[in-house]
Amino acid sequence: MTDNPAITQIKADVEANDVVLFMKGSPMFPQCGFSAAVVQILSQLEVKFKGVDVLADDTVRQGVKEFSNWPTVPQLYVKGEFVGGCDIVREMAESGELEDLFKDKEVATA
Amino acid sequence: MAMTAAEISDMIKEALPDAEVTIEDLRGDGDHYAALVVSSAFEDKSRVQQHQMVYDALQGKMGGQLHALALQTALPEAS
């Protein structure tokens, strides 16, 4: 559907991994407060996820914005579905919806 | 180039005329804002769609000129 190799790669990543976080920096060393906040939420729930550092590849950084029509990073995907950015993930974590989502999608949590 | 709170609010209201927009300049630097947008246009939309509607209203400024906008969207309280 797309001839942009970055978007093909993003699609492959979100399909191959249950939980994917596109972020600035790595899960060990986030380079942006918003990315760090989402990493912390996922860690608290003990969810395994694949972190993709968009700073490592500018085509991915641009591509991920196009992929979900979402202008910012971080972006969280669960089982191929875009869940949201930092604000939405934080809201969902506080209300318990995020944990429910992982349960519904049968993603292992603590 | 930062944006003022009024510019952000105006752009959102232009796209979502009934919206009540509350903007807070988090650090007073004109670069880190938090916005609460309340509009009936959000009815039957997912959170992602609601935020996308606001981002669309900002016409590409989000993530560019507008570095940090913490966004919260809501439906008007039923009266």
N, CA and C atoms of all chains as a GROMACS GRO file, in nm:
protein
  567
    1MET      N    1   0.083  -0.120   0.000
    1MET     CA    2   0.000   0.000   0.000
    1MET      C    3   0.088   0.126   0.000
    2THR      N    4   0.207   0.109   0.059
    2THR     CA    5   0.297   0.223   0.065
    2THR      C    6   0.432   0.183   0.006
    3ASP      N    7   0.498   0.278  -0.057
    3ASP     CA    8   0.630   0.245  -0.108
    3ASP      C    9   0.738   0.309  -0.020
    4ASN      N   10   0.695   0.359   0.096
    4ASN     CA   11   0.790   0.414   0.191
    4ASN      C   12   0.846   0.300   0.277
    5PRO      N   13   0.975   0.268   0.262
    5PRO     CA   14   1.030   0.154   0.336
    5PRO      C   15   1.022   0.172   0.487
    6ALA      N   16   1.026   0.295   0.536
    6ALA     CA   17   1.017   0.318   0.680
    6ALA      C   18   0.880   0.275   0.732
    7ILE      N   19   0.776   0.306   0.656
    7ILE     CA   20   0.641   0.271   0.699
    7ILE      C   21   0.620   0.120   0.691
    8THR      N   22   0.677   0.057   0.590
    8THR     CA   23   0.671  -0.089   0.580
    8THR      C   24   0.737  -0.151   0.703
    9GLN      N   25   0.849  -0.094   0.745
    9GLN     CA   26   0.921  -0.144   0.862
    9GLN      C   27   0.839  -0.123   0.990
   10ILE      N   28   0.778  -0.007   1.004
   10ILE     CA   29   0.695   0.023   1.122
   10ILE      C   30   0.580  -0.076   1.131
   11LYS      N   31   0.516  -0.100   1.018
   11LYS     CA   32   0.404  -0.194   1.012
   11LYS      C   33   0.451  -0.334   1.054
   12ALA      N   34   0.566  -0.375   1.003
   12ALA     CA   35   0.620  -0.507   1.037
   12ALA      C   36   0.649  -0.515   1.187
   13ASP      N   37   0.704  -0.408   1.244
   13ASP     CA   38   0.736  -0.406   1.388
   13ASP      C   39   0.611  -0.418   1.474
   14VAL      N   40   0.507  -0.343   1.442
   14VAL     CA   41   0.388  -0.344   1.528
   14VAL      C   42   0.309  -0.474   1.510
   15GLU      N   43   0.331  -0.542   1.397
   15GLU     CA   44   0.262  -0.670   1.377
   15GLU      C   45   0.339  -0.785   1.441
   16ALA      N   46   0.471  -0.771   1.448
   16ALA     CA   47   0.553  -0.881   1.498
   16ALA      C   48   0.567  -0.880   1.650
   17ASN      N   49   0.537  -0.766   1.713
   17ASN     CA   50   0.555  -0.755   1.859
   17ASN      C   51   0.424  -0.714   1.925
   18ASP      N   52   0.393  -0.779   2.038
   18ASP     CA   53   0.267  -0.749   2.108
   18ASP      C   54   0.259  -0.602   2.150
   19VAL      N   55   0.369  -0.552   2.205
   19VAL     CA   56   0.369  -0.415   2.255
   19VAL      C   57   0.492  -0.343   2.198
   20VAL      N   58   0.467  -0.234   2.128
   20VAL     CA   59   0.577  -0.158   2.069
   20VAL      C   60   0.564  -0.012   2.111
   21LEU      N   61   0.674   0.045   2.154
   21LEU     CA   62   0.676   0.187   2.188
   21LEU      C   63   0.777   0.259   2.098
   22PHE      N   64   0.726   0.348   2.016
   22PHE     CA   65   0.815   0.436   1.939
   22PHE      C   66   0.848   0.552   2.031
   23MET      N   67   0.975   0.575   2.051
   23MET     CA   68   1.017   0.670   2.154
   23MET      C   69   1.146   0.740   2.115
   24LYS      N   70   1.179   0.842   2.194
   24LYS     CA   71   1.307   0.910   2.175
   24LYS      C   72   1.405   0.852   2.275
   25GLY      N   73   1.511   0.790   2.226
   25GLY     CA   74   1.606   0.722   2.311
   25GLY      C   75   1.567   0.576   2.326
   26SER      N   76   1.635   0.507   2.417
   26SER     CA   77   1.606   0.365   2.439
   26SER      C   78   1.531   0.350   2.571
   27PRO      N   79   1.466   0.235   2.593
   27PRO     CA   80   1.397   0.215   2.722
   27PRO      C   81   1.491   0.235   2.842
   28MET      N   82   1.617   0.198   2.827
   28MET     CA   83   1.713   0.218   2.936
   28MET      C   84   1.751   0.364   2.951
   29PHE      N   85   1.764   0.432   2.837
   29PHE     CA   86   1.806   0.574   2.840
   29PHE      C   87   1.713   0.659   2.754
   30PRO      N   88   1.592   0.686   2.804
   30PRO     CA   89   1.501   0.773   2.727
   30PRO      C   90   1.560   0.914   2.718
   31GLN      N   91   1.538   0.976   2.603
   31GLN     CA   92   1.596   1.109   2.584
   31GLN      C   93   1.490   1.218   2.582
   32CYS      N   94   1.374   1.186   2.634
   32CYS     CA   95   1.268   1.285   2.636
   32CYS      C   96   1.176   1.248   2.752
   33GLY      N   97   1.129   1.348   2.824
   33GLY     CA   98   1.048   1.324   2.942
   33GLY      C   99   0.919   1.248   2.913
   34PHE      N  100   0.861   1.276   2.797
   34PHE     CA  101   0.734   1.210   2.762
   34PHE      C  102   0.757   1.062   2.734
   35SER      N  103   0.867   1.032   2.664
   35SER     CA  104   0.901   0.892   2.638
   35SER      C  105   0.932   0.821   2.769
   36ALA      N  106   1.006   0.887   2.856
   36ALA     CA  107   1.043   0.828   2.985
   36ALA      C  108   0.918   0.796   3.067
   37ALA      N  109   0.818   0.884   3.060
   37ALA     CA  110   0.696   0.864   3.138
   37ALA      C  111   0.624   0.736   3.093
   38VAL      N  112   0.619   0.713   2.963
   38VAL     CA  113   0.550   0.593   2.913
   38VAL      C  114   0.629   0.467   2.946
   39VAL      N  115   0.762   0.475   2.934
   39VAL     CA  116   0.847   0.362   2.971
   39VAL      C  117   0.821   0.325   3.117
   40GLN      N  118   0.810   0.427   3.201
   40GLN     CA  119   0.790   0.402   3.344
   40GLN      C  120   0.655   0.334   3.370
   41ILE      N  121   0.553   0.378   3.299
   41ILE     CA  122   0.420   0.317   3.315
   41ILE      C  123   0.424   0.170   3.274
   42LEU      N  124   0.486   0.143   3.160
   42LEU     CA  125   0.493   0.004   3.111
   42LEU      C  126   0.576  -0.082   3.208
   43SER      N  127   0.681  -0.024   3.262
   43SER     CA  128   0.766  -0.099   3.355
   43SER      C  129   0.690  -0.132   3.482
   44GLN      N  130   0.610  -0.035   3.530
   44GLN     CA  131   0.532  -0.060   3.651
   44GLN      C  132   0.434  -0.175   3.632
   45LEU      N  133   0.379  -0.185   3.511
   45LEU     CA  134   0.286  -0.294   3.482
   45LEU      C  135   0.360  -0.422   3.446
   46GLU      N  136   0.492  -0.412   3.441
   46GLU     CA  137   0.578  -0.524   3.402
   46GLU      C  138   0.537  -0.584   3.268
   47VAL      N  139   0.514  -0.495   3.175
   47VAL     CA  140   0.481  -0.536   3.038
   47VAL      C  141   0.609  -0.538   2.956
   48LYS      N  142   0.630  -0.646   2.885
   48LYS     CA  143   0.746  -0.652   2.796
   48LYS      C  144   0.712  -0.576   2.669
   49PHE      N  145   0.802  -0.491   2.626
   49PHE     CA  146   0.775  -0.418   2.503
   49PHE      C  147   0.901  -0.396   2.422
   50LYS      N  148   0.880  -0.373   2.293
   50LYS     CA  149   0.993  -0.341   2.207
   50LYS      C  150   0.999  -0.190   2.194
   51GLY      N  151   1.110  -0.132   2.229
   51GLY     CA  152   1.129   0.012   2.212
   51GLY      C  153   1.198   0.040   2.080
   52VAL      N  154   1.142   0.133   2.003
   52VAL     CA  155   1.206   0.173   1.878
   52VAL      C  156   1.248   0.318   1.893
   53ASP      N  157   1.378   0.340   1.884
   53ASP     CA  158   1.433   0.476   1.900
   53ASP      C  159   1.420   0.553   1.769
   54VAL      N  160   1.330   0.650   1.767
   54VAL     CA  161   1.309   0.723   1.642
   54VAL      C  162   1.424   0.820   1.613
   55LEU      N  163   1.503   0.850   1.716
   55LEU     CA  164   1.617   0.941   1.694
   55LEU      C  165   1.726   0.872   1.613
   56ALA      N  166   1.721   0.736   1.610
   56ALA     CA  167   1.824   0.662   1.538
   56ALA      C  168   1.802   0.667   1.387
   57ASP      N  169   1.680   0.698   1.346
   57ASP     CA  170   1.651   0.695   1.202
   57ASP      C  171   1.544   0.800   1.170
   58ASP      N  172   1.585   0.902   1.098
   58ASP     CA  173   1.494   1.012   1.071
   58ASP      C  174   1.375   0.969   0.983
   59THR      N  175   1.394   0.867   0.898
   59THR     CA  176   1.281   0.824   0.814
   59THR      C  177   1.174   0.756   0.901
   60VAL      N  178   1.218   0.688   1.008
   60VAL     CA  179   1.122   0.627   1.101
   60VAL      C  180   1.054   0.737   1.181
   61ARG      N  181   1.132   0.837   1.221
   61ARG     CA  182   1.077   0.948   1.299
   61ARG      C  183   0.964   1.018   1.222
   62GLN      N  184   0.985   1.039   1.093
   62GLN     CA  185   0.881   1.100   1.010
   62GLN      C  186   0.770   1.000   0.980
   63GLY      N  187   0.812   0.876   0.949
   63GLY     CA  188   0.718   0.773   0.907
   63GLY      C  189   0.615   0.740   1.012
   64VAL      N  190   0.658   0.739   1.139
   64VAL     CA  191   0.567   0.698   1.245
   64VAL      C  192   0.458   0.805   1.265
   65LYS      N  193   0.488   0.928   1.228
   65LYS     CA  194   0.387   1.034   1.237
   65LYS      C  195   0.279   1.013   1.131
   66GLU      N  196   0.324   0.973   1.013
   66GLU     CA  197   0.231   0.947   0.903
   66GLU      C  198   0.151   0.821   0.929
   67PHE      N  199   0.218   0.722   0.984
   67PHE     CA  200   0.159   0.588   0.999
   67PHE      C  201   0.026   0.592   1.072
   68SER      N  202   0.019   0.670   1.179
   68SER     CA  203  -0.106   0.676   1.257
   68SER      C  204  -0.168   0.815   1.255
   69ASN      N  205  -0.124   0.900   1.164
   69ASN     CA  206  -0.172   1.038   1.161
   69ASN      C  207  -0.164   1.098   1.301
   70TRP      N  208  -0.048   1.086   1.360
   70TRP     CA  209  -0.026   1.133   1.498
   70TRP      C  210   0.104   1.213   1.498
   71PRO      N  211   0.102   1.337   1.542
   71PRO     CA  212   0.217   1.426   1.517
   71PRO      C  213   0.334   1.411   1.612
   72THR      N  214   0.319   1.334   1.718
   72THR     CA  215   0.425   1.334   1.818
   72THR      C  216   0.469   1.193   1.857
   73VAL      N  217   0.583   1.188   1.920
   73VAL     CA  218   0.640   1.067   1.977
   73VAL      C  219   0.648   1.093   2.128
   74PRO      N  220   0.624   1.002   2.217
   74PRO     CA  221   0.604   0.856   2.199
   74PRO      C  222   0.469   0.816   2.141
   75GLN      N  223   0.468   0.693   2.087
   75GLN     CA  224   0.345   0.631   2.039
   75GLN      C  225   0.347   0.485   2.085
   76LEU      N  226   0.237   0.445   2.146
   76LEU     CA  227   0.227   0.308   2.197
   76LEU      C  228   0.132   0.225   2.110
   77TYR      N  229   0.179   0.106   2.073
   77TYR     CA  230   0.098   0.012   1.996
   77TYR      C  231   0.085  -0.118   2.073
   78VAL      N  232  -0.039  -0.169   2.079
   78VAL     CA  233  -0.062  -0.299   2.142
   78VAL      C  234  -0.130  -0.389   2.039
   79LYS      N  235  -0.068  -0.502   2.013
   79LYS     CA  236  -0.118  -0.597   1.911
   79LYS      C  237  -0.155  -0.527   1.782
   80GLY      N  238  -0.067  -0.445   1.736
   80GLY     CA  239  -0.086  -0.381   1.606
   80GLY      C  240  -0.175  -0.258   1.607
   81GLU      N  241  -0.235  -0.228   1.724
   81GLU     CA  242  -0.329  -0.117   1.728
   81GLU      C  243  -0.268   0.003   1.800
   82PHE      N  244  -0.285   0.121   1.745
   82PHE     CA  245  -0.234   0.243   1.807
   82PHE      C  246  -0.319   0.277   1.929
   83VAL      N  247  -0.254   0.287   2.044
   83VAL     CA  248  -0.326   0.316   2.168
   83VAL      C  249  -0.326   0.466   2.197
   84GLY      N  250  -0.212   0.531   2.177
   84GLY     CA  251  -0.208   0.674   2.202
   84GLY      C  252  -0.068   0.723   2.232
   85GLY      N  253  -0.060   0.852   2.260
   85GLY     CA  254   0.066   0.913   2.300
   85GLY      C  255   0.074   0.922   2.451
   86CYS      N  256   0.164   1.004   2.499
   86CYS     CA  257   0.190   1.013   2.642
   86CYS      C  258   0.066   1.051   2.723
   87ASP      N  259  -0.010   1.150   2.678
   87ASP     CA  260  -0.126   1.197   2.756
   87ASP      C  261  -0.230   1.086   2.772
   88ILE      N  262  -0.259   1.018   2.660
   88ILE     CA  263  -0.362   0.914   2.663
   88ILE      C  264  -0.316   0.796   2.747
   89VAL      N  265  -0.191   0.757   2.730
   89VAL     CA  266  -0.140   0.643   2.805
   89VAL      C  267  -0.143   0.673   2.955
   90ARG      N  268  -0.106   0.796   2.990
   90ARG     CA  269  -0.107   0.836   3.131
   90ARG      C  270  -0.250   0.833   3.188
   91GLU      N  271  -0.344   0.889   3.110
   91GLU     CA  272  -0.483   0.890   3.154
   91GLU      C  273  -0.534   0.748   3.172
   92MET      N  274  -0.501   0.661   3.077
   92MET     CA  275  -0.548   0.522   3.082
   92MET      C  276  -0.483   0.445   3.197
   93ALA      N  277  -0.359   0.479   3.227
   93ALA     CA  278  -0.290   0.411   3.337
   93ALA      C  279  -0.355   0.450   3.469
   94GLU      N  280  -0.386   0.579   3.483
   94GLU     CA  281  -0.447   0.626   3.608
   94GLU      C  282  -0.584   0.566   3.631
   95SER      N  283  -0.661   0.550   3.525
   95SER     CA  284  -0.797   0.499   3.540
   95SER      C  285  -0.802   0.346   3.542
   96GLY      N  286  -0.687   0.282   3.516
   96GLY     CA  287  -0.686   0.136   3.515
   96GLY      C  288  -0.721   0.076   3.380
   97GLU      N  289  -0.757   0.164   3.284
   97GLU     CA  290  -0.795   0.115   3.150
   97GLU      C  291  -0.680   0.047   3.077
   98LEU      N  292  -0.560   0.094   3.106
   98LEU     CA  293  -0.445   0.039   3.034
   98LEU      C  294  -0.423  -0.106   3.075
   99GLU      N  295  -0.434  -0.132   3.205
   99GLU     CA  296  -0.418  -0.268   3.252
   99GLU      C  297  -0.528  -0.358   3.193
  100ASP      N  298  -0.650  -0.304   3.187
  100ASP     CA  299  -0.760  -0.381   3.128
  100ASP      C  300  -0.732  -0.412   2.981
  101LEU      N  301  -0.677  -0.311   2.912
  101LEU     CA  302  -0.646  -0.330   2.771
  101LEU      C  303  -0.547  -0.445   2.752
  102PHE      N  304  -0.443  -0.446   2.836
  102PHE     CA  305  -0.345  -0.554   2.825
  102PHE      C  306  -0.410  -0.688   2.856
  103LYS      N  307  -0.501  -0.689   2.953
  103LYS     CA  308  -0.571  -0.814   2.987
  103LYS      C  309  -0.658  -0.860   2.870
  104ASP      N  310  -0.735  -0.764   2.815
  104ASP     CA  311  -0.823  -0.797   2.702
  104ASP      C  312  -0.744  -0.852   2.584
  105LYS      N  313  -0.630  -0.792   2.562
  105LYS     CA  314  -0.549  -0.833   2.446
  105LYS      C  315  -0.457  -0.949   2.481
  106GLU      N  316  -0.471  -0.998   2.603
  106GLU     CA  317  -0.392  -1.113   2.649
  106GLU      C  318  -0.241  -1.088   2.641
  107VAL      N  319  -0.203  -0.968   2.687
  107VAL     CA  320  -0.062  -0.936   2.701
  107VAL      C  321  -0.028  -0.956   2.849
  108ALA      N  322   0.079  -1.029   2.875
  108ALA     CA  323   0.114  -1.060   3.014
  108ALA      C  324   0.155  -0.935   3.090
  109THR      N  325   0.096  -0.914   3.209
  109THR     CA  326   0.139  -0.807   3.299
  109THR      C  327   0.177  -0.871   3.432
  110ALA      N  328   0.216  -0.786   3.526
  110ALA     CA  329   0.259  -0.838   3.657
  110ALA      C  330   0.143  -0.906   3.728
  111MET      N  331   1.018   2.943   1.701
  111MET     CA  332   0.897   3.025   1.704
  111MET      C  333   0.789   2.960   1.790
  112ALA      N  334   0.765   3.018   1.901
  112ALA     CA  335   0.663   2.962   1.989
  112ALA      C  336   0.526   3.018   1.952
  113MET      N  337   0.424   2.960   2.009
  113MET     CA  338   0.289   3.011   1.986
  113MET      C  339   0.234   3.063   2.118
  114THR      N  340   0.145   3.162   2.109
  114THR     CA  341   0.083   3.208   2.232
  114THR      C  342  -0.038   3.121   2.263
  115ALA      N  343  -0.080   3.123   2.388
  115ALA     CA  344  -0.197   3.046   2.430
  115ALA      C  345  -0.319   3.088   2.350
  116ALA      N  346  -0.329   3.218   2.321
  116ALA     CA  347  -0.445   3.268   2.248
  116ALA      C  348  -0.447   3.214   2.105
  117GLU      N  349  -0.330   3.205   2.043
  117GLU     CA  350  -0.323   3.151   1.906
  117GLU      C  351  -0.368   3.004   1.904
  118ILE      N  352  -0.323   2.930   2.003
  118ILE     CA  353  -0.360   2.788   2.009
  118ILE      C  354  -0.510   2.776   2.027
  119SER      N  355  -0.562   2.851   2.122
  119SER     CA  356  -0.704   2.848   2.151
  119SER      C  357  -0.788   2.887   2.029
  120ASP      N  358  -0.746   2.991   1.959
  120ASP     CA  359  -0.819   3.038   1.840
  120ASP      C  360  -0.824   2.930   1.732
  121MET      N  361  -0.710   2.864   1.710
  121MET     CA  362  -0.706   2.762   1.606
  121MET      C  363  -0.798   2.645   1.640
  122ILE      N  364  -0.800   2.608   1.766
  122ILE     CA  365  -0.886   2.496   1.807
  122ILE      C  366  -1.032   2.535   1.791
  123LYS      N  367  -1.064   2.659   1.832
  123LYS     CA  368  -1.204   2.703   1.825
  123LYS      C  369  -1.252   2.720   1.682
  124GLU      N  370  -1.160   2.752   1.593
  124GLU     CA  371  -1.199   2.767   1.454
  124GLU      C  372  -1.245   2.632   1.397
  125ALA      N  373  -1.176   2.526   1.436
  125ALA     CA  374  -1.212   2.394   1.385
  125ALA      C  375  -1.328   2.332   1.464
  126LEU      N  376  -1.334   2.362   1.592
  126LEU     CA  377  -1.438   2.306   1.679
  126LEU      C  378  -1.510   2.422   1.747
  127PRO      N  379  -1.606   2.483   1.675
  127PRO     CA  380  -1.664   2.611   1.721
  127PRO      C  381  -1.725   2.606   1.861
  128ASP      N  382  -1.777   2.492   1.904
  128ASP     CA  383  -1.842   2.492   2.036
  128ASP      C  384  -1.741   2.464   2.149
  129ALA      N  385  -1.615   2.450   2.112
  129ALA     CA  386  -1.516   2.404   2.211
  129ALA      C  387  -1.492   2.507   2.320
  130GLU      N  388  -1.480   2.453   2.442
  130GLU     CA  389  -1.431   2.535   2.552
  130GLU      C  390  -1.286   2.496   2.571
  131VAL      N  391  -1.198   2.592   2.556
  131VAL     CA  392  -1.056   2.562   2.559
  131VAL      C  393  -0.991   2.630   2.679
  132THR      N  394  -0.925   2.552   2.761
  132THR     CA  395  -0.852   2.608   2.875
  132THR      C  396  -0.705   2.576   2.853
  133ILE      N  397  -0.624   2.679   2.850
  133ILE     CA  398  -0.482   2.657   2.824
  133ILE      C  399  -0.397   2.710   2.937
  134GLU      N  400  -0.302   2.629   2.975
  134GLU     CA  401  -0.212   2.668   3.082
  134GLU      C  402  -0.070   2.668   3.026
  135ASP      N  403   0.001   2.775   3.049
  135ASP     CA  404   0.141   2.784   3.007
  135ASP      C  405   0.224   2.726   3.122
  136LEU      N  406   0.267   2.601   3.105
  136LEU     CA  407   0.321   2.525   3.217
  136LEU      C  408   0.446   2.585   3.278
  137ARG      N  409   0.531   2.639   3.193
  137ARG     CA  410   0.656   2.692   3.248
  137ARG      C  411   0.669   2.841   3.226
  138GLY      N  412   0.564   2.899   3.169
  138GLY     CA  413   0.571   3.042   3.142
  138GLY      C  414   0.671   3.076   3.034
  139ASP      N  415   0.706   2.976   2.952
  139ASP     CA  416   0.805   3.003   2.847
  139ASP      C  417   0.744   3.006   2.708
  140GLY      N  418   0.610   2.998   2.700
  140GLY     CA  419   0.545   3.000   2.570
  140GLY      C  420   0.577   2.879   2.485
  141ASP      N  421   0.620   2.772   2.548
  141ASP     CA  422   0.662   2.656   2.471
  141ASP      C  423   0.608   2.524   2.526
  142HIS      N  424   0.567   2.526   2.650
  142HIS     CA  425   0.514   2.404   2.712
  142HIS      C  426   0.375   2.433   2.767
  143TYR      N  427   0.275   2.381   2.697
  143TYR     CA  428   0.138   2.411   2.735
  143TYR      C  429   0.063   2.285   2.775
  144ALA      N  430  -0.042   2.305   2.853
  144ALA     CA  431  -0.139   2.199   2.876
  144ALA      C  432  -0.273   2.255   2.832
  145ALA      N  433  -0.348   2.178   2.758
  145ALA     CA  434  -0.478   2.224   2.711
  145ALA      C  435  -0.587   2.126   2.748
  146LEU      N  436  -0.698   2.183   2.793
  146LEU     CA  437  -0.818   2.103   2.814
  146LEU      C  438  -0.920   2.150   2.712
  147VAL      N  439  -0.966   2.060   2.629
  147VAL     CA  440  -1.063   2.096   2.525
  147VAL      C  441  -1.192   2.019   2.550
  148VAL      N  442  -1.300   2.094   2.567
  148VAL     CA  443  -1.430   2.033   2.591
  148VAL      C  444  -1.520   2.067   2.472
  149SER      N  445  -1.568   1.964   2.404
  149SER     CA  446  -1.651   1.990   2.287
  149SER      C  447  -1.749   1.875   2.264
  150SER      N  448  -1.868   1.909   2.216
  150SER     CA  449  -1.967   1.804   2.186
  150SER      C  450  -1.927   1.728   2.060
  151ALA      N  451  -1.835   1.784   1.983
  151ALA     CA  452  -1.788   1.716   1.861
  151ALA      C  453  -1.716   1.586   1.893
  152PHE      N  454  -1.678   1.568   2.020
  152PHE     CA  455  -1.603   1.448   2.058
  152PHE      C  456  -1.695   1.328   2.082
  153GLU      N  457  -1.824   1.352   2.076
  153GLU     CA  458  -1.917   1.243   2.105
  153GLU      C  459  -1.894   1.125   2.012
  154ASP      N  460  -1.897   1.006   2.068
  154ASP     CA  461  -1.879   0.880   1.993
  154ASP      C  462  -1.743   0.868   1.926
  155LYS      N  463  -1.647   0.947   1.970
  155LYS     CA  464  -1.511   0.933   1.916
  155LYS      C  465  -1.422   0.869   2.022
  156SER      N  466  -1.324   0.794   1.974
  156SER     CA  467  -1.227   0.738   2.068
  156SER      C  468  -1.134   0.849   2.115
  157ARG      N  469  -1.058   0.822   2.221
  157ARG     CA  470  -0.964   0.923   2.270
  157ARG      C  471  -0.865   0.962   2.162
  158VAL      N  472  -0.817   0.859   2.092
  158VAL     CA  473  -0.720   0.887   1.985
  158VAL      C  474  -0.783   0.980   1.881
  159GLN      N  475  -0.908   0.950   1.843
  159GLN     CA  476  -0.974   1.036   1.743
  159GLN      C  477  -0.995   1.177   1.796
  160GLN      N  478  -1.030   1.188   1.925
  160GLN     CA  479  -1.050   1.322   1.983
  160GLN      C  480  -0.922   1.404   1.977
  161HIS      N  481  -0.811   1.340   2.013
  161HIS     CA  482  -0.684   1.413   2.009
  161HIS      C  483  -0.645   1.446   1.865
  162GLN      N  484  -0.675   1.352   1.773
  162GLN     CA  485  -0.644   1.379   1.633
  162GLN      C  486  -0.722   1.499   1.581
  163MET      N  487  -0.846   1.514   1.628
  163MET     CA  488  -0.926   1.629   1.585
  163MET      C  489  -0.860   1.760   1.630
  164VAL      N  490  -0.806   1.759   1.752
  164VAL     CA  491  -0.740   1.880   1.801
  164VAL      C  492  -0.610   1.904   1.723
  165TYR      N  493  -0.534   1.796   1.701
  165TYR     CA  494  -0.410   1.811   1.626
  165TYR      C  495  -0.437   1.861   1.484
  166ASP      N  496  -0.546   1.808   1.423
  166ASP     CA  497  -0.584   1.855   1.289
  166ASP      C  498  -0.614   2.004   1.293
  167ALA      N  499  -0.682   2.046   1.399
  167ALA     CA  500  -0.717   2.188   1.412
  167ALA      C  501  -0.591   2.274   1.417
  168LEU      N  502  -0.485   2.218   1.470
  168LEU     CA  503  -0.360   2.294   1.483
  168LEU      C  504  -0.275   2.288   1.356
  169GLN      N  505  -0.330   2.223   1.256
  169GLN     CA  506  -0.272   2.225   1.121
  169GLN      C  507  -0.122   2.204   1.115
  170GLY      N  508  -0.079   2.096   1.176
  170GLY     CA  509   0.062   2.060   1.162
  170GLY      C  510   0.156   2.132   1.256
  171LYS      N  511   0.101   2.225   1.337
  171LYS     CA  512   0.190   2.299   1.428
  171LYS      C  513   0.238   2.210   1.542
  172MET      N  514   0.152   2.114   1.580
  172MET     CA  515   0.189   2.023   1.689
  172MET      C  516   0.307   1.938   1.644
  173GLY      N  517   0.407   1.929   1.728
  173GLY     CA  518   0.525   1.851   1.694
  173GLY      C  519   0.626   1.934   1.616
  174GLY      N  520   0.583   2.053   1.573
  174GLY     CA  521   0.676   2.141   1.502
  174GLY      C  522   0.696   2.266   1.585
  175GLN      N  523   0.623   2.370   1.543
  175GLN     CA  524   0.629   2.498   1.613
  175GLN      C  525   0.586   2.483   1.759
  176LEU      N  526   0.491   2.394   1.778
  176LEU     CA  527   0.439   2.372   1.912
  176LEU      C  528   0.506   2.247   1.967
  177HIS      N  529   0.598   2.268   2.058
  177HIS     CA  530   0.682   2.157   2.104
  177HIS      C  531   0.606   2.066   2.198
  178ALA      N  532   0.545   2.124   2.297
  178ALA     CA  533   0.484   2.041   2.400
  178ALA      C  534   0.345   2.093   2.435
  179LEU      N  535   0.246   2.012   2.404
  179LEU     CA  536   0.109   2.046   2.440
  179LEU      C  537   0.048   1.921   2.503
  180ALA      N  538   0.039   1.922   2.634
  180ALA     CA  539  -0.026   1.810   2.702
  180ALA      C  540  -0.175   1.828   2.680
  181LEU      N  541  -0.238   1.727   2.627
  181LEU     CA  542  -0.375   1.744   2.582
  181LEU      C  543  -0.470   1.656   2.660
  182GLN      N  544  -0.582   1.717   2.696
  182GLN     CA  545  -0.689   1.641   2.759
  182GLN      C  546  -0.817   1.681   2.689
  183THR      N  547  -0.896   1.584   2.648
  183THR     CA  548  -1.020   1.616   2.580
  183THR      C  549  -1.137   1.559   2.659
  184ALA      N  550  -1.252   1.623   2.648
  184ALA     CA  551  -1.368   1.576   2.722
  184ALA      C  552  -1.496   1.621   2.654
  185LEU      N  553  -1.603   1.551   2.684
  185LEU     CA  554  -1.735   1.591   2.638
  185LEU      C  555  -1.794   1.686   2.741
  186PRO      N  556  -1.881   1.779   2.698
  186PRO     CA  557  -1.945   1.867   2.796
  186PRO      C  558  -2.027   1.783   2.894
  187GLU      N  559  -2.029   1.824   3.020
  187GLU     CA  560  -2.109   1.754   3.121
  187GLU      C  561  -2.256   1.763   3.082
  188ALA      N  562  -2.326   1.654   3.094
  188ALA     CA  563  -2.470   1.659   3.067
  188ALA      C  564  -2.537   1.747   3.170
  189SER      N  565  -2.614   1.845   3.125
  189SER     CA  566  -2.676   1.936   3.221
  189SER      C  567  -2.818   1.891   3.251
   0.00000   0.00000   0.00000
